[in-house]
Amino acid sequence: MQTDHGTKEVKGKLIDDATRCTHYHSELDIIAIRFNCCNTYYPCYQCHEETAGHAATAWPKTEWNTKAILCGNCKQELTITAYMESGNQCTHCNAAFNPNCSKHYHLYFETDQLSDY
């Protein structure tokens, strides 16, 4: 499934217009990440793994000023830096984001975090 969020297309296994997917669908799971490898928004790493047809690559720290986070509530894009510093809420509409997403940052962004997924 893919959904057009304004001018931003989100691919993957979406279940609603707020970018929730079959893997992550709590009230706080309302972001999509634009993957560095394909310049395409997906709700999560599992959606990318299951539907993209290629391996994901993380955003290097030198590119964290790139708008690569889509708020499923207001449809605004955030830079990676703004997202990482947001305190788990949208900097445009103040919608709350899932703080547990930080457990997967290493899959999306170049970090010092160790993998344990």
Secondary structure, DSSP 8 states (H G I E B T S, - for coil): -EEEETTEEEESSB-STTS-BSS--STT--EEEEETTTTEEESSHHHHHHHSSS----B-GGGTTSEEEEETTT--EEEHHHHHTTTSB-TTT--B--GGGGGGHHHHB--S-----
